[in-house]
Amino acid sequence: MEIRKLLEGAYDLHVHTGPDVMNRKLDDLDMAERMSMAGMKGFAIKSHYFCTAERARLAQKSYPKVNPIGAITLNNAVGGLNATAVDMAGRDGAKVVWMPTFDSANEQAFFRGGNYTKKPFWAKLQEELIAKGKVTASISILEDGNLKAELHDIIDAVKEHHMILASGHLGKEEVFTLVKAAREQNVKTVITHPNFPSTFYTKEEQKQLADMGAYMEHCFTTPNTNKVAWETVYEQIRYVGPQHCILSTDLGQPTAPFPDEGLMDFAQRLLDNGFSEEEIRTMSVHNPTQLVED
């Protein structure tokens, strides 16, 4: 089957479009047009800094057959672990809530420790802020091994507005604790790029999280930028099972492929490495649709 046909109705739940604080390859309207032309269904607009729900609504007005999805990332720019910000985002139509990314204690320790052989696109701005002494405190969701009180309010808001809770760049202990608490409230969870350098989980750990109800979000850009081997991605997906995985791209960087191109490349690589058409559609169409539409 032609890859474009295989990805009809697909979602990409991790796209960095503009306008944004950082330069992006395309804006929300460009992305909606490309999704429409490719026959894909929708995309989640990720900003590390701001809620994108209003942008998503405007994009859908221009492209009513596409489903742009608003989101919020709980970094310091929105007040960190801010349940009110989550509630307002949900009221405005946002569907995805990312836990802290580069402001998480886990990511800060990894980043400042010089552990990246190839730095993420956001690193340049973080380094500028560090040089100016303007980086605010790192964020942990645990206190004495337990979720902070704010997290229970955030989970309540996510549940009330039928949103998805994504792990961001939290550490492993934080993520396992969060997924357990979310499961108790029947809140859907997604493990953000579980083979990214600062958020790397073994296939056994991914299986544990999947058994707790979480989806593994495998992002194209992680192996495409040599942060993990493609063979490792294939092995992890096979071990956990496509029924517990979704395919995203994490694209939007100016020098990277367009997100729709990245998703098609991802699907082709999977097809060439023994994954069936049905398994690819499970990860690119069925599972993301169940997350954002049910």
C-alpha positions, 0 to 999 in steps of 0.5 A, a space after each residue: 500500500 502507498 504510504 500516503 494511503 496507509 496514513 489516511 486519518 493519521 494524527 501527529 500528537 507532537 508538532 512544534 509549529 509557529 508562531 513560537 518563541 523559537 523559529 519554526 519551519 512552518 506555522 499552524 496554518 501551513 501545518 493544517 494545509 499540509 495535513 489536509 493535502 496528505 489526507 491526515 486527520 490532525 496534529 497537536 500543537 506543542 509549545 514549551 512556553 504557552 497554551 496553544 488552544 486558541 491557535 488550534 481553534 483558529 487553524 481549524 476555522 481555516 481548515 475545518 476538515 483538519 483537527 488541530 489540537 491545543 495543548 499546554 506544557 507545565 513549564 515555568 512560563 505558565 506557572 509550572 505545576 499550575 492547576 488553574 492554567 490546566 483548567 483554563 486550557 481545558 475550557 479553551 479546548 486543549 486536549 494534551 497536558 505535558 508535564 514539565 519538559 526542559 524545566 523539569 528537575 530531571 531534564 535540568 540535571 541531564 542538560 547541565 551535566 553535559 550529557 547531550 552529544 547532540 543538543 536539542 533545538 531548545 538548548 540554545 535558548 536555554 543556554 542564553 537564559 542561563 548565561 543571563 542568570 534568568 533560568 527559574 527553578 527546576 520543577 519536580 512533581 514529588 515531595 518525599 516520594 509522593 505526588 505534590 498536592 498540586 498534581 492531584 488538582 492537575 489530574 482532576 482538571 485533566 479528567 474533568 476536561 477529558 484531556 490526555 496527560 503526557 509525561 514530558 521530561 520527568 524522571 522515572 520515579 516521577 513518571 511511574 508515580 504519576 501514571 499510577 495516580 492517573 490510572 486510579 482516576 481513569 485519566 489517559 497517559 502518554 509517555 513522551 519519547 521514551 527513548 530520548 536521552 534524558 527520558 530513556 526507558 528500557 523496553 522492560 520499563 516501557 512494558 511496565 508502564 504500558 501494563 499500567 495503561 500508558 501509551 508509548 509515544 515514539 517520535 521520529 526526530 529522536 532516531 532521525 537525529 541519532 539520539 537513539 538507533 532505529 533498531 532500538 526503536 523497532 525492538 522497543 515497539 515489538 516488545 511493548 506491542 503496537 497496541 500500546 504505542 503511538 507514532 509522532 514526529 516532534 518536528 518543526 525545527 527549521 532544518 528538519 523535514 516537514 512533520 507530514 514527511 517525517 511521519 511518512 518516513 517513519 511509517 515507511 521505515 517500519 514497513 521496511 523492517 517487518 511491521 504490518 500495515 495494520 500495526 502501523 495504522 494502529 499506532 498512527 491512526 487508531 490509537 491517537 484517534 482513541 486518545 483525542 476523540 473518545 
